Amino acid sequence: MLRPVGAKFLFGITLLAAVLVLGQSCSQYQKLLKSDDHELKYEKALEYYNEGDYSRAITLFADIMPIYRGTSRAQTISYYFAMAHFRNREYTLASHYFKSFVDAYPQSEHAEEFLFLSAYCQYLESPRYSLDQTNTRQAIRELQNFINRYPESPRVSNANELIDELRLKLEKKRFKTGEMYYNITDYVAAATTFETMIRDFPDSKYREEAMFLTVKSYYEYASNSIPQRQEERFEKVVSAYNEFARRYPDSEFIEQASSMHERATSVIASFRENSTQESDQTTYSNQ
């Protein structure tokens, strides 16, 4: 009497078959790499690409690219070579090859798409706001370059949305840097950072709080200064407050800012009064 085949036995057979197929596939691929049949390599590279095996496709395209340079197939190979890197999530390389394609074939029907994708790859490589933002700034430049080159493209609206998202990341980076300086009591650096953020990103969602923190930073700096320097430093508090109050008279921070402003004006008035008295005494003593 035949015994029923167990599930473990069937799994083992299936796994063995898969391993054999994989081994055969690897063996065929290694032979293909060593082959001088460039036509076959071209066909297999396209086949691998369409099957989603982008790593093998990239290797084969790279191998035959010099062979077909200057021929009618060169553009097709460059197209799939760039796209394979993109599909393989190798975004830095993909960006480079997209750009190279556009430079080599500026009249191609794919030039507009590839210039956008080159910038989009830079966008994908942009890290979270707390890290170095070199890629973010590069992505903004490339997206803007795309908009300038193809202002009528349907991709322009998407490019603008990506730029807005990237700029928000830069704004947050700058704002958080200002907060960091404030928290470690480097008040001059904090105020300067907030002021440059406001200047560089005038429409920032952080503008109101940044202007308030500018007032607060100058206030703390003046309060912790030696008496001989307080008058001029409290004047910066008054100036920063006037700008803040003019733009955000109904701000949730206005009460705190007003309190600092009152103290600043009081200190300044006291210094000026003492200065006047000293001047009067000097004049009286010289008479």
Secondary structure, DSSP 8 states (H G I E B T S, - for coil): ------HHHHHHHHHHHHHHHHHHHHHHHHHHHH---HHHHHHHHHHHHHHT-HHHHHHHHHHHTTTTTTSTTHHHHHHHHHHHHHHTT-HHHHHHHHHHHHHH-TTSTTHHHHHHHHHHHHHHT---TTS--HHHHHHHHHHHHHHHH-TT-TTHHHHHHHHHHHHHHHHHHHHHHHHHHHHTT-HHHHHHHHHHHHHH-TT-TTHHHHHHHHHHHHHHHHHTS-HHHHHHHHHHHHHHHHHHHHH-TT-TTHHHHHHHHHHHHHHHHHHHHHHHHHHHHHHHHH-
